[in-house]
Amino acid sequence: MWKEAVKLALFEWKVEWFKRVFNQFMMLVALLVLTYATIGSVLADGGLGLDYIYFSVFAFGYAWLVPKEFQYQKVSSQTYASPVFFMLHKLPIQHNTLIKSRFILFYLNAIPVLLLFFIGFYFSPEISDTFTTQGYIAFSLLWFSIGLSFGSIYPASDVGDRNVTNTKLVWITIGLITGITLLITPTYIFYNHGLVVLTIDLANQWPLWVSVISLLIIPIANSYWVYNAKNRLKKEDFEL
């Protein structure tokens, strides 16, 4: 089953592969430029706007890595899904194989950007002076876990959503903004310097615990979203 899922994922990745690599490169450059330009002020005083940007990009920026033709989009009057998933869903392929292929494709797109970003991030003078080696590994794993855990909503969503209206999309957007605000705001109320600096200090003070917890969060979150995708596929008939 995994072998077939890998083949499906690689088959899709090779289609418009240049756009995928270009999108990865542009996001990587944008993140590094933003980080190098702002990390000094963030370390000194925090930065609410920058915390929003960092968290939003790591958690939900995966959508920008996928060529438009393959993105979650409107495929019928009130159904949103991945067009490729709909095509493959009509073929005699096991549902588990299809779902696993969505997550493998997600890893192929997301992990190289995250890995290269944290390699490049380390060479910022402010960062190399701020971290111990163990602390930086822990910090990287923590933000890896944010990217892969929150980002897993995208392959899970590829299976489709019924009865999606403009009103529902507006409420989803409001919910995401509210959720990010509720997550970040307490780091200024109780810690003063915000989310990014808090994660830096946690990683430096407890590198082992932060690393272990981050490595546990990734499979737990991904397992949940795989289960979510399977459950929705069982409940709904997404044939067009």
Secondary structure, 3 states (H helix, E strand, C coil): CHHHHHHHHHHHHHCCHHHHHHHHHHHHHHHHHHHHHHHHHHHHHCCHHHHHHHHHHHHHHHHHHCCHHHCCEEEECCEEECHHHHHHHCCCCCHHHHHHHHHHHHHHHHHHHHHHHHHHHCCCHHHHHHCCHHHHHHHHHHHHHHHHHHHCHHHHHCCCECCCCHHHHHHHHHHHHHHHHHHHHHHHHCCCCCHHHHHHHHHHHCHHHHHHHHHHHHHHHHHHHHHHHHHHHHHCCCCC
